Amino acid sequence: MDRNEFLRESEQARTGIIREFLHFLAHNKKWWLLPIILVLLVFGLLLVLGGTAAGPFIYPLF
């Protein structure tokens, strides 16, 4: 990678982490990672909500 190419890349607009992750999935053909990430995000959301006032409303779901 030469200096000019590095400068061109640095001047481009920044992409978000979600867009960058989707590009990674598409480029490397790692679509099997998407369900794993989604399940981890849902469990994380349940853990956060379980410790708040919404906790008693979530417990009957299980």
CYANA upper distance limits for C-alpha pairs under 8 A (distance plus 0.5 A):
  1 MET  CA      5 GLU  CA      6.93
  1 MET  CA      6 PHE  CA      7.32
  2 ASP  CA      6 PHE  CA      6.95
  3 ARG  CA      7 LEU  CA      6.76
  4 ASN  CA      8 ARG  CA      6.71
  5 GLU  CA      9 GLU  CA      6.76
  6 PHE  CA     10 SER  CA      6.72
  7 LEU  CA     11 GLU  CA      6.79
  8 ARG  CA     12 GLN  CA      7.16
 15 THR  CA     19 ARG  CA      6.92
 15 THR  CA     20 GLU  CA      6.89
 16 GLY  CA     20 GLU  CA      6.61
 17 ILE  CA     21 PHE  CA      6.47
 18 ILE  CA     22 LEU  CA      6.66
 19 ARG  CA     23 HIS  CA      6.61
 20 GLU  CA     24 PHE  CA      6.67
 21 PHE  CA     25 LEU  CA      6.74
 22 LEU  CA     26 ALA  CA      6.67
 23 HIS  CA     27 HIS  CA      6.35
 24 PHE  CA     28 ASN  CA      6.37
 24 PHE  CA     29 LYS  CA      8.38
 24 PHE  CA     30 LYS  CA      8.22
 25 LEU  CA     29 LYS  CA      5.94
 25 LEU  CA     30 LYS  CA      5.30
 25 LEU  CA     31 TRP  CA      6.07
 25 LEU  CA     33 LEU  CA      8.25
 25 LEU  CA     34 LEU  CA      8.50
 26 ALA  CA     30 LYS  CA      7.36
 26 ALA  CA     31 TRP  CA      7.59
 30 LYS  CA     34 LEU  CA      8.40
 32 TRP  CA     36 ILE  CA      7.94
 33 LEU  CA     37 ILE  CA      6.76
 34 LEU  CA     38 LEU  CA      6.68
 35 PRO  CA     39 VAL  CA      6.62
 36 ILE  CA     40 LEU  CA      6.75
 37 ILE  CA     41 LEU  CA      6.67
 38 LEU  CA     42 VAL  CA      6.72
 39 VAL  CA     43 PHE  CA      6.70
 40 LEU  CA     44 GLY  CA      6.59
 41 LEU  CA     45 LEU  CA      6.60
 42 VAL  CA     46 LEU  CA      6.70
 43 PHE  CA     47 LEU  CA      6.68
 44 GLY  CA     48 VAL  CA      6.74
 45 LEU  CA     49 LEU  CA      6.58
 46 LEU  CA     50 GLY  CA      6.24
 46 LEU  CA     58 ILE  CA      8.41
 47 LEU  CA     51 GLY  CA      7.14
 48 VAL  CA     52 THR  CA      7.46
 49 LEU  CA     53 ALA  CA      8.09
 49 LEU  CA     54 ALA  CA      6.37
 49 LEU  CA     55 GLY  CA      6.32
 49 LEU  CA     58 ILE  CA      8.35
 50 GLY  CA     54 ALA  CA      6.98
 50 GLY  CA     55 GLY  CA      4.51
 50 GLY  CA     56 PRO  CA      8.06
 50 GLY  CA     58 ILE  CA      7.33
 50 GLY  CA     59 TYR  CA      8.28
 51 GLY  CA     55 GLY  CA      6.41
 54 ALA  CA     58 ILE  CA      7.02
 55 GLY  CA     59 TYR  CA      6.83
 56 PRO  CA     60 PRO  CA      7.94
 57 PHE  CA     61 LEU  CA      8.37
 58 ILE  CA     62 PHE  CA      8.18
